[in-house]
Amino acid sequence: MWLSMNKSEIHKLKKALTLAGYSGPGAHGPFARLRDKLDEALRDDKNPVLRAYRRRAKKLYKEGELEIDDDAVVSHGDDAGAYVQAWVWIED
């Protein structure tokens, strides 16, 4: 499942997890994995390589047919390159 959150929302969720005792050095299980995913999202936002893949994807595909968000998920492939999350427009 994909969930879009801005930086402020991510920080608030991390704070709520910490206050509830679900984050920090002793955290384990699904809450620790959630904390790790939130940290990863914050790191990815600053990663210039991932931003470059998003920019390149936007240049390669026509706007209106395939949309790439500024914070699209980027997954490195096995070969040189990466998959970039995109939206496909479907007419009614």
PyMOL commands that set and color helices and strands:
alter all, ss='L'
color gray80, all
select helices_A, chain A and resi 7-19+30-46+48-60
alter helices_A, ss='H'
color red, helices_A
select strands_A, chain A and resi 66-67+74-76+82-84+87-88
alter strands_A, ss='S'
color yellow, strands_A
deselect
rebuild
show_as cartoon
